[in-house]
Structures are given as C-alpha cells and as structure tokens.
Amino acid sequence: MTNLKYVGQPAQRVDALEKVMGKTKYVGDMSLPGMLYARTLRSEIPHGRIIKLDVSPALEVSGVIAVVTSDDFVNHGNFGFPISDMYMLAFEKVRYVGEGIASVAATTPEAALAGVKAIICEIEPLPAIFDMADALKPDAPQVGPTRTDGKHPNYIGHYPVYKGNPKEKFQDCDVVIEQKYETVMQEHAYLETEGGLAIPTPEGGVSVYLSCQSPFIPRNDLCKVLGLPADRVRVIVPPVGGSFGGKDDLNYQTAGQVAALALKAKRPVRMTFSREESIIASYKRGSMRMNIKLGADHDGTLKACEFRSLYDSGAYSSQSPFTSWRASIHAMGAYRYEDCSVDIDTVYTNTGYAGAYRGFGNTEVCSGIEQAIDEMADQLMMDPIDFRLKNCLKVGDVTPHGQLLSESVGLTDCLLAVRKMSDWDRKRKEFANQSPSAEKRRGIGVTALFHGTSLGAEGLDEATATIEIHSDNLVSITSGLTDYGTGARTVYTLIAAEILGINPDRIHVHNPDTNTAKDSGPTVASRTTILAGNSVRVAAQNLMQNLDWAAADYLKCDILLVHRVGEDYIGPSEEPVSWDIVVKHAREMGLVLSAFGRWSAPQIHWDEEKGTGTPYFAYHFGSQVAEVEVDLKTGHTDVINIWAVHDIGKVIFPQGAYGQLYGGISHGLGYGLYEDLDYQNGYAQSINFDTYLIPTSVDMPEIQAGFVEATFSQGPFGAKNVAEPAMVPTAPTILNAIANATGRRIRKLPANLERVMLGKELTKKGSPFSCKVALKIT
Amino acid sequence: MLINFILNQKPVSVDAPADITLLTLLRDYFKLTGTKEACEVGECGACSVLLDGELVNSCLVAAPSVTGHEVTTIEGIHDEDGGPNDLQRNFIAKGAVQCGFCIPGMVIAGEALLAVKSQPSRLEIREALAGNLCRCTGYMQIVDAIETTANDRAHMRNHEEREKNSQ
C-alpha cells in the first residue's frame, strides 16, 4: 500500500468542469418536445378525511391533459420502507400540510396550476397532534396506520441499548447530573429543489430521470404501484443539486406522480418544485426531547449513563425507525461506561414529517450527550478535553453495546490534535479571566464523536460495481450508489486508477441508472466510499487479472516477473510495453475486458430486545473545537474559529474529504445557531430562504481541518467515511463554547438571539395563511 | 413584447410577455439553463447574472427592463477558446465544486467582485458572496478559488506591466 500514485494524492473532481461552465443538466434543466408540466394539489390542513375528490373539472381546463389520484395506482399507491405507511398520493386521509392529493399534467405550468385549482377536494378536518408528548395518550387522535398487535397506532418503535444497571450504579457514583436537552426540526435546504421527468417508453413502460439518492428504491416502488415488471421501469439519476438525506421518500412520490401521468398522457411529464412547495411538502430532520443522566467518580471516571428520549417522526415513519435506531446506538457518546441504558421511543404526530438528514439520529443525540459530558466535566472541575481523553473509546475497549473495538479508533489522536491546533489550554485560561461585566465574551468549546459506518444492523450491506474497457481503450465504471455532490465518482476513479495503474483521465464513471448499474442498496449512511469503493476495487482487481495474463503472454514470461512502471508493463527484457498494447493483446487472446466486483460488509448483529450486539463493523471518530464571541446585549454569537480533526481512515480524495468536512460543519453551525423549521399547529413557519436562514459565507468562519488516518483493514486502501459525521458534533461544540463564554447553558437548539440573550423563547403565533397561499402560486 | 438587449456580447431580440422575470427569459426563451432557479425571492443567488457588469439576481429583474442593456450569464463566462477561464479553472483546482447547483452564481459573483476589486481580502470575498447560498461546501474552497484568481491576475498584470516598461 506504500507509494500510492492516485489514492490520497491531489486530484480534481471528475464532474467539476461541466459544473463551472454552467453546462450540467439537472432535471429542471431538461426538456423534451411535447413535454408536459406537472403540479400537485397538496393538503392545506394538517389532518383530515378526504370526503370528496372530483378531478373532472381539472380535465376541462384548457391545456390539462391528465390527472392522477391514488385510484390510479395499484393498492392505492401504498409504499414505504421499513413501514409501508405512505401513498404516492393521499388515500382516504391527509396527515400533514403539504401532503400530495392529486397531480395534474398540462401543456404549461400555468395550465397545470389552473388544473390543480379546479379540482374539487373536500376534506373533513380531524383532530390533530402537534406535541409529541401527546401522541401516545389513550384518547390521542390516530395518525399512524391501524395496527393489530394491540400497541398504540401512533407508536412507531422503541430502540434500546442496555448494559448492566445504571440506576443501581448511580448510587455508587460520587457525582450524578441529570438534564433535559431538546432539538428542533431542520430543513435540508439543498439548492436544487425536488424534481422528476418521466418518459413513456415504446413497450408500455416508463423511464424516470429523478433527482434522488437511491434509484433502485423508486424503481422497485414504481414497479409495485404501477404494476409493471422491473424491465419496464428505469430510473436514471441525473446530476443532483444536493440532497443531504433529503431526496428520498418525497421524491419517490414525485416519481410515482410523473410516471403515472406520463403513462396516462403518453407524453413526457416533468415536475419541479418551487422553494415554498419544497419546504412545505418535504420531510425534515425530526425533533427530539432527551433526558440524560450521567454518573462519575471524583477522579473523572465516567461510570453510568441513562438516556431516555422521545423522537417525533411527524405524519409518516419514513426513515425514522432507522434514524431512531442509529440515535440509540450513539446516544451515550464515544465513551466507556460500566453501566448504560438507552431508551428511545418514536411516535407519529401531524407536524410535517421527519426522515433522513445528514447524521441520521446521531446529530440529534450528539447535541445532547456532548453537552451533558461538558456539564459533568464542569461538575468535576475537570478540563473538558482531559475528561474526554480519560473516558473516550480506544483500541481494545468494549463499547456499551458489547462490541470489542479491535482496530481503527483514532479518537484520542483527534482530541490531542484539536487541543494543539486551537491553542486550547491558553484560551481556556484566558477566557476564564474575562471581566464579568464585559458585554462581548469569548468562549471555547470541544466535542468528541463516533459514528457507525454504513447501514449497520439496518439491513443487508453490500455493493456491486462493473468495469469495462471499451474499443477506444477508455474505461467505464458503473455503481449503484449515487454521487449527489459528494465526490463519490472521483473516489471510484482514483481507486480504479490505482488498481489498474492507469491515468485517471482514461476512466469515466457513469451516473447510476437502474438499467446499467447493479442494485447496491441505498446511497446513505456515509457508506459509499467503503461499500462502493470496495466493490470498484474488487471489479478493477478482477479486470486487472486478465490484463496480467495478457501482459505475461505478450512478454513471454511468468506472470510474477511482470512489473509496472507508470502505465507500462515491463518483463525480463526490460523493454516497456504500453498498456494499450497489453489491452489489444488481451482482446486477441479472447479474454473479456469487463469485470464485476461485489463487496459485502463484515457480518454484524443486533438484538433489538436485549439492546446488545455489534451495531456497526467500523466507526468514524472525530473532535471539533469552536471559539465564539457572544454579544450579551444582542444575543448574537459570532463563531470565530472552528478546528476539526476526524479519523476517516485512509483519505482517498483529499480535496473532497476537506470539502465534506467544511460543508458538514456549515450544516452543523446552522443547526446550532439559527436553523429551526418551526411548525405551529402543523404549519411550517418558514417556507423560503428569506425566513429560513442557512449560513452564508460571512457566517462561516475560516475552518482549520485535519485528518487522523487510523486505517480500517477492510476499507478500500484502509478508508472509512466522512460525509455525515462531519456535521454531527458542530452544534454542541458551539453550544459548549457559548456556555464557556457566558456561564449559561442553552439546552434547546438553536442558540438563537433570544435564547442567548434572554434564556427563553419569544412567543410565536403561527398563521396557516402563507402555507396555503404558497401551495397555489406560480 | 419585443425585448432587445445584448446577451453574452451578442445583440438579441426576443418576443416575450412583459410580466416575466429575466430569469424566466434566460431559461425558457434562450434555454440558457446555467442560470439556476432556487428561491425566486432574491435570497439565494443561484440566478446571479451580470447586468451591465453588475451582479444582480435575475429573479428580481423584470425582463423588459434589460432593454438596451448588457446581460452576461455563466454561458458567457469562458476563456477565448471556449474553455474555462482562470476563475473557473481555480474553482476546479481548489475543490470549490460539490453538487454544483450554486456554482454558476458563485462564478458570476466572483467575476463581479474581481471587476471592481483586484485584490480583495478573504473577508471582502466572503462579503461579496454573502448573497449566494451554498449548502455543500461551507464556502472555504470557493473563497480559496477567488482569492487565488485575484492573486494570479495581479501577478499577470505586474508581469505585463514589467514587459511594457522593459520595452
């Protein structure tokens, strides 16, 4: 593995040129002759029964060609995984403001909207649940599907981790602290809104260009709801304008809607969302209420943790069962405990709905546990980094889940690195001596994190890649996992170039297409580098074997006597033979110049009842430090510096890895300081970027980032992952810095002006007006 | 109505409704899809273009108001050979691009800044980009790309200056 030529070396993104020239075609940039424009009628109330839905007036509107409702799908368009509680368009009931009811295709966007307005839709309002604490009350209105196991219909699941008995252990601890922490909903705010373009095919099927993460899921959903065999449904992922977990379930509905319309109209149909429609209709990061109790001894040994929380999934379960499970695994933080219990309960309400978002449960629990760890350090009068170093996971430790960590645990090195980079010790001392009357106060805070790699015990974990040398000797790669801006295609290119010993310029990675790529599971959970990267590695090695045979045959020597210099093959004669000649010779020998690579993740298991097992096969570790200046007069927090050092295993594409860290930190900074997709009585209070604020270039500090490469023996070249965990610790890092600056702790995100200045929230009065208007404007 | 203006250095004439935005005019009537639509309320900068050299959100400009004026879109930003110019090359070299959706607007904003300020500080670059949202990059590498281009162009000017003086 020494002397790597491409892996870990400076490289540029394979798709950057088209993007800087403005030539990249996202789905909203595509159009076809005769293409229709689609628009969806969406619910304006949070909970209701559809008593009348008459679409015939829409069909009278000039320009309207087709309308679809749940009646146009098999089994009313029911879909969803792991719980099938969603419909392509609402069936019998609506459960949140923004839920799709009927879709209209017309010759112009204006005609489609006129069609939507002409639909007669009468909805009888039903009592709704807006507070997750009310969801499981015996008389609570039913939001979730009827269930037969006697459990409350609004109950989604219970997610535990158990080790020993923390309740008893607390009695033996010198210091016990207990606090409540709360997070709010966060909007993904991908710059490209949702969209899809469906094209009916000559044999009665449909092809859909869909801005999404995981094309095989909508392909399978479409087969089910349209009653078509798999060979008649094709999903192609065009360049995706950001996703961060956000372009799954809602856009699978978009796929169903445009596909059904295209089949009915026998014409291409495109739907793109306005920003308002996107924010109102789409799922968010869910909100969580946590109660954390920690016990430790005076010497700084952390002994017991009890974590209880309630997670609000809103109107649909979406990915919340998995989000909640991942949250449970990470709830106690990256520390050793003698005894530990985690109990997370997840429920339905009528507050929008929650699904996947970068960090996927860990972002939520990390904001709680990493504040609690700081509060315990304060109680023990220990330095927060010293306290973390004393208790954090190391190689050879057994986690609270019962998993032995046998390799690749770089957390101590991450903590030591940020301590040094940030000049932590000097600043902690200096800030402790600030004048108590100063209006502007500086503070510095730290966090440590771990983040399980890939799906873990969520499901089957494998990926497949194909590789082929074409007649012009260019190499193409397919993967079923998507590059939605992350740089994955560049990672595959560098891995294949390294294995094949050829210039990366010879390699092209296709965008995922269900007709050409192999199903490799979902593109989620920061699993792409390890899973798809390994499958590309295996495919390239399989292809390489044939080239090695050809080289040895051409050079008339034993295969072991062939070596490489640059792209050339060299045998005992020392005469270099070009790669192109070897490829040509392989063809002449009749050898296939394509290969297939599958990689299955190491076996893991989880006991859902006992709350023990091996939840993930490897973990990312990291530590971040933030320095802030808090203006006590205005409540404004200025983040002056962030230092971030993460153990991502071997860094394959450095420029991309730094980009992931910087971008993740910007999501976390927003989450920590101002992002709050607040719902009042089921209505989103921010529906565009004028009121939903995300960090701008002036809000972001200069970030000092670094990597610890505690390589993972089974990762491609030792790589692990980076995308999700980059954002996980940033919000609590800033909150810990604010507490250091002000001496006051803000236990509910975000630390906005009023919480920092007043220590409480201002009263808000929600109006459904803006949501209702926004769903019916051009 | 007939709208006559200069688009990417070429005079154009288009028959379009009076009540559409410049953004719609560019995307739907000229098929210049490099200019992106992402908020339509002037908050995100994805629809940035140059209007007589100044940075504007094309979603906030009424199409007829460009009559007689000069509009430059991302399709009009390139080197003489049609390839990427130095700023665009630095966006690639510095890793400023992820999903790419904000990037045309960022390149336009970068050019608008460098046209009026040849050697901006990093803070000045950040201020110049404050109207352009990016959700992927955290802005670091975008600032790097613009800063590097400013330095490269300054070196180039100094070099040309020296050449001229030595002649």
Interface residues (C-beta under 8 A of the other chain):
Chain A: Q12 R13 D15 A16 L17 E18 K19 V20 M21 G22 K23 T24 K25 Y26 G28 D29 H188 A189 Y190 L191 E192 T193 P239 V240 G241 G242 S243 F244 S274 R275 Y484 G485 T486 G487 Q655 G656 Y658 G659 L661 Y662 G663 G664 I665 S666 H667 N688 F689 D690 I694 P695 T696 S697 V698 M700 E702 I703
Chain B: R27 L32 T33 G34 T35 K36 E37 A38 C39 E40 V41 E43 C44 A46 T73 I74 E75 I77 H78 P84 Q88 F91 I92 A93 K94 G95 V97 Q98 C99 G100 F101 C102 I103 P104 V107 R122 L123 I125 R126 E127 L129 A130 G131 N132 L133 C134 R135 C136 T137 G138 Y139 M140 Q141 I142 V143
